[in-house]
Amino acid sequence: MSVRRELGNTDFEVGVIGLGGLGSATVHALARRGVSVVGLEQFELGHVRGASHDHSRIIRRSYHTPHYVRLTAEAYRCWRDVESEADRPVITITGGLDLFPPAAAIDPADYRSALAEVGVEHEWLDGDEIRRRWPAFARGHLVDDEMLAIHAPDTGIVPPDRATALLQELAVANGADLRPLTPVLSIHPGGGEVEVVTAAGSVRCGAVVVCADAWTNRLLAPLGHRVPLTVTREQVSYFPVGNRQDLSIGRFPVWIWMDDPSFYGFPMYGPAGVVDRIKASEDCGGPVVDPDARGFDPDPEMEQRLARFLNDLIGTGLGAPRTTTCLYTLTADRDFVADRLDDHPNVVVGLGAAHGFKFAAWFGRVLADLALGGEPGADLAPFALDRPGLERGFDRSSWLV
Ligand SMILES: Cc1cc2nc3c(=O)[nH]c(=O)nc-3n(C[C@H](O)[C@H](O)[C@H](O)COP(=O)(O)OP(=O)(O)OC[C@H]3O[C@@H](n4cnc5c(N)ncnc54)[C@H](O)[C@@H]3O)c2cc1C
């Protein structure tokens, strides 16, 4: 039974602030339920100042807790529903390797036991078998005989730029009102509704969902709330592969180096001008920034560090990279936030903690449940605003997941 809010004197049942991946999925989920919804975005749709642009994000079942592993099944299911509604593919399956060098900073036991407990198909491979199956790793020296890895065949890629645009397109097709270039200046809950003050005037909503990622506290602080967050500027690099034939989908997996520093990468994937390159990046390698005062120029040291690592991992022959930047918004425990404000239950907050795009379609559903006052169709206790893990100090090692 879908819960609805009375429209009453409000302009919309629900207002969603921020049209990145999470906000766009939330507007879509609400519109699909016939809810009157407005989506407000400060910049143009598809902008590159936040976290949901660029060509690829990893979607995987391998996670460090059974709770996350179970949620990944929902993540895939929700994206599959979007695919069938649009009759267009979103997920590309590539297979994935979580690479654990000896004494890795990230413990493989957590991943193996979580996958086993939930019954997700996976293998535990040694260096010899990795090099046999994916010859690119035989051209480097890091995947030696001591290397071990989890191979998860369901791992794949979701394109944040195209998937976010698709969610927006479907939302409009279901009746949603999207307003780009409309910064929200403040929100004022009271009397069972929320007045949303924007630079283009105010709208009254029965509830509001804040999907503002790096800018979240700008809206919550005037309400006396603050989520402890660290915003970092990360970068991803695209390396031309030249005449290498061993880096295409089917011959090369999505991979994650489960150590400190942690790196990750993709096989050749993306639109023209990108598909002849491989993408790679360092997880949590960037500086802490203010989202409104950050630069966009790549950090050459980070780029060189990554290029050196790639040479060691898959050998030489890669050309000079093209690099783009992006924002991580990290909670102290790197767990999500999906909850209502305790003193204003019609104000909902959603945060992907810099690993949320694979879950964007799922986030859309549970944030819509919360906004409509219903019971969310998932156990969100680990993502509560009052959990102790949010308040513990920031320590980079707890971000390594
Ligand atoms: C380099 C990089 C690699 C990543 N890799 C992965 C991966 O492999 N797998 C994965 O699952 N996740 C990954 N992530 C994380 C994932 O991309 C993010 O968790 C997700 O995109 C967050 O989406 P969002 O909608 O919350 O944030 P955003 O896309 O940043 O959207 C927030 C929006 O709110 C708008 N906004 C803010 N304040 C206001 C206001 N006052 N008024 C109006 N609009 C406002 C902003 O302009 C912005 O558009 C990665 C992120 C980065 C940066």
PDBQT file of the ligand as one rigid body, heavy atoms in Angstrom, charges set to zero:
ROOT
HETATM    1  C1  LIG A 501      36.023   9.757  -8.142  1.00  0.00    +0.000 C 
HETATM    2  C2  LIG A 501      34.804   9.048  -7.601  1.00  0.00    +0.000 A 
HETATM    3  C3  LIG A 501      34.693   7.690  -7.756  1.00  0.00    +0.000 A 
HETATM    4  C4  LIG A 501      33.587   7.013  -7.231  1.00  0.00    +0.000 A 
HETATM    5  N1  LIG A 501      33.465   5.667  -7.467  1.00  0.00    +0.000 NA
HETATM    6  C5  LIG A 501      32.352   5.037  -7.060  1.00  0.00    +0.000 A 
HETATM    7  C6  LIG A 501      32.143   3.667  -7.441  1.00  0.00    +0.000 A 
HETATM    8  O1  LIG A 501      32.970   3.055  -8.145  1.00  0.00    +0.000 OA
HETATM    9  N2  LIG A 501      30.976   3.073  -7.037  1.00  0.00    +0.000 N 
HETATM   10  C7  LIG A 501      30.018   3.747  -6.307  1.00  0.00    +0.000 A 
HETATM   11  O2  LIG A 501      29.008   3.143  -5.975  1.00  0.00    +0.000 OA
HETATM   12  N3  LIG A 501      30.190   5.051  -5.938  1.00  0.00    +0.000 NA
HETATM   13  C8  LIG A 501      31.327   5.690  -6.300  1.00  0.00    +0.000 A 
HETATM   14  N4  LIG A 501      31.504   7.011  -5.988  1.00  0.00    +0.000 N 
HETATM   15  C9  LIG A 501      30.546   7.693  -5.103  1.00  0.00    +0.000 C 
HETATM   16  C10 LIG A 501      29.314   8.159  -5.830  1.00  0.00    +0.000 C 
HETATM   17  O3  LIG A 501      29.661   8.736  -7.065  1.00  0.00    +0.000 OA
HETATM   18  C11 LIG A 501      28.566   9.131  -4.932  1.00  0.00    +0.000 C 
HETATM   19  O4  LIG A 501      28.294   8.508  -3.675  1.00  0.00    +0.000 OA
HETATM   20  C12 LIG A 501      27.238   9.578  -5.557  1.00  0.00    +0.000 C 
HETATM   21  O5  LIG A 501      27.442  10.007  -6.876  1.00  0.00    +0.000 OA
HETATM   22  C13 LIG A 501      26.641  10.688  -4.708  1.00  0.00    +0.000 C 
HETATM   23  O6  LIG A 501      25.505  11.161  -5.380  1.00  0.00    +0.000 OA
HETATM   24  P1  LIG A 501      24.706  12.378  -4.764  1.00  0.00    +0.000 P 
HETATM   25  O7  LIG A 501      23.519  12.564  -5.627  1.00  0.00    +0.000 OA
HETATM   26  O8  LIG A 501      24.493  12.175  -3.311  1.00  0.00    +0.000 OA
HETATM   27  O9  LIG A 501      25.746  13.588  -4.855  1.00  0.00    +0.000 OA
HETATM   28  P2  LIG A 501      25.970  14.674  -6.027  1.00  0.00    +0.000 P 
HETATM   29  O10 LIG A 501      26.019  14.030  -7.335  1.00  0.00    +0.000 OA
HETATM   30  O11 LIG A 501      27.111  15.508  -5.619  1.00  0.00    +0.000 OA
HETATM   31  O12 LIG A 501      24.604  15.519  -5.963  1.00  0.00    +0.000 OA
HETATM   32  C14 LIG A 501      24.325  16.484  -4.973  1.00  0.00    +0.000 C 
HETATM   33  C15 LIG A 501      23.616  17.595  -5.727  1.00  0.00    +0.000 C 
HETATM   34  O13 LIG A 501      23.029  18.516  -4.802  1.00  0.00    +0.000 OA
HETATM   35  C16 LIG A 501      23.102  19.798  -5.402  1.00  0.00    +0.000 C 
HETATM   36  N5  LIG A 501      22.908  20.783  -4.345  1.00  0.00    +0.000 N 
HETATM   37  C17 LIG A 501      23.652  20.904  -3.219  1.00  0.00    +0.000 A 
HETATM   38  N6  LIG A 501      23.187  21.928  -2.452  1.00  0.00    +0.000 NA
HETATM   39  C18 LIG A 501      22.103  22.442  -3.120  1.00  0.00    +0.000 A 
HETATM   40  C19 LIG A 501      21.196  23.511  -2.863  1.00  0.00    +0.000 A 
HETATM   41  N7  LIG A 501      21.302  24.260  -1.756  1.00  0.00    +0.000 N 
HETATM   42  N8  LIG A 501      20.217  23.775  -3.763  1.00  0.00    +0.000 NA
HETATM   43  C20 LIG A 501      20.087  23.007  -4.890  1.00  0.00    +0.000 A 
HETATM   44  N9  LIG A 501      20.937  21.987  -5.210  1.00  0.00    +0.000 NA
HETATM   45  C21 LIG A 501      21.915  21.707  -4.329  1.00  0.00    +0.000 A 
HETATM   46  C22 LIG A 501      24.519  19.810  -6.012  1.00  0.00    +0.000 C 
HETATM   47  O14 LIG A 501      24.689  20.828  -6.944  1.00  0.00    +0.000 OA
HETATM   48  C23 LIG A 501      24.584  18.401  -6.601  1.00  0.00    +0.000 C 
HETATM   49  O15 LIG A 501      24.139  18.354  -7.933  1.00  0.00    +0.000 OA
HETATM   50  C24 LIG A 501      32.591   7.723  -6.485  1.00  0.00    +0.000 A 
HETATM   51  C25 LIG A 501      32.694   9.113  -6.331  1.00  0.00    +0.000 A 
HETATM   52  C26 LIG A 501      33.787   9.783  -6.874  1.00  0.00    +0.000 A 
HETATM   53  C27 LIG A 501      33.889  11.256  -6.689  1.00  0.00    +0.000 C 
ENDROOT
TORSDOF 0
